[in-house]
Amino acid sequence: MIVTAFVPLVLLLVIITLIYLFVKNIGRVPLLQKLKLKWILAIYGAILLAALIFSYLLPVGKSVEYQTVSDTERDLAEKAGEMLVKAAYNRKNISEENIAGVNIKNESTIPFEGKQLKLSVEDTYGPITILVERKLENDNEIEYIEFETRTIIENLDLSEEIGPISVTVQEDLRIMNSDFEDINIGMFDKEFTISQFTSDEGFELFDDSHHVWGEHVLFLRIPKDLELVDKYDYVQYVTE
């Protein structure tokens, strides 16, 4: 990284040296002397120098080196996602399943003293699985736990870049994703003009075999007598 930062400076010094040598010998060529190229080249060199200094003052976007995972880890993450979805589909208590590779993304408690609450789900990345368990008592608290498996794109672990699901109680129980995050991934590959003569076939960017989308399950524990109004059937109740 340090060597790369000095490359523009070295190139500029080379250019300035060439300009200096050229300007020094302009007087020997009558035609060039009449065109006053000495001043033109001097100004050009000054512009290059100013441009170099200005380039170091420009703001640089956030750049992160993500953790690279092996194909084996990626396969395990995919298996964990399948097991999490299967357990949720079978209405099992996820908090008691202890599935390998499933992590707790977020958990909290929300106070609520009402008897009825409407469920609202909006702005989600995709279909979301919501499991609900009724408590044995009315403790005026709604507990939630978000379970997730790893998100791996091109063998880069991007799990930390996906924000937790937002769960709030206002006029209704609102469930939505946190702010979206733009992630730019750059990769290098050999061009066809080179790869056609080698045994390396290169890679296909964002091929399905190179990534695993993490699964997310929201587990709610609600007071015993709370009526949760679910108009669009988002909720599945844990089997007793």
N, C-alpha and C positions, 0 to 999 in steps of 0.2 A: 504493500500500500504506500509506503514512504517513497519507494523508487518511482512508482507511477506518478506521484504528485510532482516530482521534479522533471518529468519528461517534457512538459510544455516549456519549462524554463530553459532546458538544454537546447530544445529546438529553436527557441527564440534567440539564444546566444549564437547558434550556428548561423541563423538568418542575418543577424546583425553583423556578424563577422564577414559574411559574403557581401552584404551591402557596403560595408566599410571598404573592402578590397575593391569592389566595383567602382565606388565613388572616387577612391584614390586614383584610379586610372582613367577616369572620365576625361581628364584634360588632354590625354593623348589622342582622343578621337574628336576631331573638330565638330562633327555633326551632333554628337551627344552633348558637347559643351554648349552648342547653340540652343539646344532644347532645355537646358538648365535642369538636367536630370538629377544633379547633385541635391538640389533642394527637394525635389519630388521624392527621391529615395530616403532622404533624411526625415521628411515628414511621415513617410510610410513606416519607417522604423519606429518613430515616436508613437504612432498609432498602435503598432503591434505591442509595444511595451505597455502602453496604457491599457490595452485590451487584456493583457496578461494579469496586470494588477487588479483590474476590475473583476476578472473571472473568479479570483479568490474571495471577493467580497459578496458574490452572489449567494443567496440562501440555497442550501442543499436539502433535498427532501430526506425523510427518514429512511434509512437503509438498515435492514436487520438480517443477520445471518441465522437462518432457522436451523433447528436440529435435523440432521439427516438420519433417517431410520433405514434399517435393512428390510429386505423383502420379507423375511420371517416376521419381523415386528409388524409390518403392514398387514400380513395375513392374519396375525393374531388379533389385530385391531378390527379387522373385518369380521372375524368370528365372534368377537365380543359384541359387536353391533348386532349381529344376527341373534345372539342369545338374549340380548337385552330386549329386542323387539318381540321375540318369541315369548319371553316371560311376561311382558306387558300385554301381549295379545291373549295370553292365558289368564290374565287378571291376577297375577301373583303379586305378593307384597315385595316390591323390588328391594326395599331396605333390608329384607331378610334373605335375599337370594345370594348375596356375596359373589357375584359373577366376576371372574377374573377379567381385568381390562376395563371395567366400568368404574368411572370416577364420579365423585360428587362435585358438580360445577358450582352450585350455589345452594344455600339453605337459609331459611329465616322463619320468623313467626309474625303474623299480622293479627292485631286485636280486632274482634268483631263481635258485637253483642246482639245483632239482629237475628230474626228467625228465618229470613229468606234472602237469597242473594242470587242475582242474575249473572251468568257466566258470559264473558265477552272475549273472543279470541280474534286478534287482528295483527296484520303486518308480520306474519311469520315467514321464515325462509321456505317452508314447505309444510306438509302434514305434521301435526304435532300430537303425540300420544299423552293423554292426561289420565292418570290413575287416581282414584279417590278412595280413601279409607275413612270410615266413620269411627270416631272415638267412642269409648264407653261412657263418657261423661260430657256435659255441656260446660266447657271451660272458657268459652268466649274467645277462643284463639284458633286461627287457621295456620297450620304449619305446612310448609312446602319445601321439597327437596328436588333439585334438578340433577338427574343422572345423565351422564354422557359417555360416549366412547371417543377415541381419538379421531381427528380429521387429518388425513395425510394426502397431500397433493404432490405428485411427482417425487414421492419418497421424502417430502419435507413435512415435518410435524407443524401444522398450523392451528392446533387446538386452542392455543392461548389467544389467537386473534379473533376467535368467535366469542362475542360477549354473552353473558348469561341471559336467560329469559327473564323479562320483567314481569313481576306479579304485584299488583296493587289493588287496593280496595277503595273505591270512591262511591259512585252510585251503584257500581257493579264490580264484580271480580274480574279485573282486566288482565289478560295474559297476552303479552306481545314480546317480540324480540327487541333487544337493545339496538343502539345505532349500528347501521351497516358499516362495514370496514372495507375499503378498497385495498386490494393486495395485488401488486404487480410482480410477476415472476419472470425473470429472464433466464434463458438457457442458450447454450451454444451447441451447434451441431455441424458436421461436415456437409458442405454443399454437394449436390449430386455430381458436379464435375470432378470432385475428388473421391467421393464414396463409391462411385461406379467402378473404380479401379482397385478398390480395397475390399476386404472381407467384412468390414464394418458397415452394417446396414443402417446405422444411425438410430434415431428414435422418433416415435410419433408423439408429438406434444399433446398432453392431456388425454392420452389413451386410457380407456376404462381400467385397464390392468395396472395402471400406475397410480391410482388414487383410491382412497376410501373416504366416503363422506360420513362423518360422525353421526351417531344416532343420539337423540335427546328424548328423555321421558320425564315428564313433570309429575311428581308424586305429592298429592295433597292429603292432609289429615284434617278433617273438619269436625266441629262439635256434633254430638250425637243427634240432635233434633234439627240441625240446620238444613233447610231445603235449598238445594242448589238447582236453579233454573237453567237447564241446558237445552236451548232451542234447537241447536244443530247437532246434537248427539256427539259432542266432543269427548265426553267423559265416559270412562269405564270404571265401574266400582270393583274394588278388590274382592275376590271371592273369599267368603268366610271359611 
